[in-house]
Amino acid sequence: MDTKDTVLRVYGLSNADRLDLPDYVGQDNCEFPPPDDSGEVFGEPFTALAIVAATTIAVKGLVAFFAQRSLERQEQETEVEIEVQHPDGRIERRRIKVRDQGAGMAPELAKELGAVSGIPWTELLP
């Protein structure tokens, strides 16, 4: 993955999420930096960080991944912490909180992730 382009850092993923995410965004579009040596932070279980290329295909995969994960967990609301690293070095951190409005979470996730990545949200619907 070329880090000269815009990348999204997705925080708080479980080990199961770490295994599933490449199926949605593509193996070449994401990487997982090694965790610190402790395995736990102050007694909390380890969470993974994913670095995802901000391409239409990868961000569309993120929309599908989070929508499916929320469906499997029977969540009415999902929250995602994302850091956007721009090619010029700027970094912005966003907390995306989406509630199921009856049509599933994909449309709202697409709008939020589209705003973060700069990709029109209509191109991000699964």
C-alpha positions as CSV (number, residue, x, y, z in Angstrom):
1,M,0.0,0.0,0.0
2,D,1.4,3.4,-1.0
3,T,1.3,5.7,2.0
4,K,1.9,8.8,-0.2
5,D,-1.9,8.8,-0.8
6,T,-4.6,9.5,1.7
7,V,-5.0,6.7,4.3
8,L,-7.5,6.0,6.9
9,R,-6.5,4.6,10.3
10,V,-9.3,2.6,11.8
11,Y,-9.1,2.1,15.6
12,G,-10.6,-0.3,18.0
13,L,-10.9,-3.4,15.9
14,S,-11.1,-6.8,17.5
15,N,-8.9,-9.7,16.5
16,A,-11.9,-11.2,14.6
17,D,-12.4,-7.8,12.8
18,R,-8.7,-8.0,11.9
19,L,-9.2,-11.3,10.2
20,D,-12.4,-10.2,8.4
21,L,-11.6,-6.7,7.2
22,P,-9.2,-7.7,4.3
23,D,-12.1,-9.7,2.8
24,Y,-14.1,-6.5,2.5
25,V,-11.4,-3.9,1.6
26,G,-8.9,-6.1,-0.3
27,Q,-5.7,-7.5,1.1
28,D,-3.6,-5.0,-0.8
29,N,-5.6,-2.0,0.5
30,C,-5.0,-2.5,4.2
31,E,-2.2,-3.3,6.6
32,F,-2.1,-3.9,10.4
33,P,0.9,-2.5,12.3
34,P,2.2,-4.8,14.9
35,P,0.8,-4.2,18.4
36,D,2.9,-3.1,21.3
37,D,4.5,-5.8,23.3
38,S,2.1,-5.8,26.3
39,G,-0.9,-7.5,24.6
40,E,-3.1,-5.6,27.0
41,V,-3.3,-2.0,28.1
42,F,-4.2,-1.5,31.7
43,G,-6.1,-4.8,31.8
44,E,-8.1,-4.1,28.6
45,P,-7.9,-6.6,25.8
46,F,-5.8,-5.8,22.8
47,T,-7.5,-3.9,20.0
48,A,-6.1,-3.8,16.4
49,L,-5.4,-0.8,14.3
50,A,-6.0,-1.0,10.5
51,I,-4.5,1.3,8.0
52,V,-6.7,1.4,4.9
53,A,-6.1,3.1,1.6
54,A,-8.7,5.8,0.9
55,T,-9.8,4.4,-2.5
56,T,-13.4,4.0,-3.6
57,I,-13.1,0.2,-3.5
58,A,-11.5,0.1,0.0
59,V,-13.9,2.7,1.6
60,K,-16.9,0.9,0.0
61,G,-15.5,-2.2,1.6
62,L,-15.4,-0.4,5.0
63,V,-19.0,0.6,4.6
64,A,-20.0,-3.0,3.9
65,F,-17.8,-4.3,6.7
66,F,-19.2,-2.0,9.4
67,A,-22.8,-2.5,8.2
68,Q,-22.4,-6.3,8.3
69,R,-20.6,-6.3,11.7
70,S,-23.5,-4.2,13.2
71,L,-26.1,-6.6,11.7
72,E,-24.3,-9.6,13.1
73,R,-24.0,-8.0,16.5
74,Q,-27.6,-6.8,16.3
75,E,-26.5,-3.3,17.1
76,Q,-28.8,-0.4,16.6
77,E,-25.9,2.0,16.7
78,T,-22.2,1.8,15.8
79,E,-19.3,4.0,16.6
80,V,-16.0,4.1,14.6
81,E,-12.9,6.1,15.4
82,I,-11.0,7.0,12.2
83,E,-7.9,9.1,11.6
84,V,-7.4,10.6,8.1
85,Q,-3.8,11.1,7.1
86,H,-3.6,13.4,4.1
87,P,-0.8,13.3,1.5
88,D,0.4,16.7,2.8
89,G,0.9,15.3,6.3
90,R,-2.2,16.8,7.9
91,I,-4.0,14.4,10.2
92,E,-7.6,14.7,11.4
93,R,-9.3,12.4,13.8
94,R,-13.0,11.7,13.5
95,R,-15.5,9.7,15.6
96,I,-18.3,8.4,13.5
97,K,-21.5,7.5,15.3
98,V,-24.3,6.0,13.1
99,R,-27.8,4.9,14.2
100,D,-29.9,2.4,12.2
101,Q,-32.9,4.4,10.9
102,G,-34.7,1.4,9.6
103,A,-33.0,1.0,6.3
104,G,-29.8,-0.5,7.8
105,M,-26.7,1.4,8.5
106,A,-25.1,1.3,5.1
107,P,-26.5,4.6,3.8
108,E,-25.5,6.6,6.9
109,L,-22.1,4.9,7.0
110,A,-21.6,5.7,3.3
111,K,-22.4,9.4,4.0
112,E,-20.0,9.6,7.0
113,L,-17.2,7.7,5.4
114,G,-17.7,9.6,2.2
115,A,-17.3,12.9,4.1
116,V,-14.1,11.6,5.8
117,S,-12.5,10.3,2.6
118,G,-13.7,12.8,0.1
119,I,-15.5,10.2,-2.0
120,P,-19.1,10.8,-3.1
121,W,-21.2,8.7,-0.7
122,T,-23.4,7.4,-3.5
123,E,-20.4,5.6,-4.9
124,L,-19.9,3.8,-1.5
125,L,-23.1,2.0,-1.2
126,P,-22.7,-1.8,-1.3
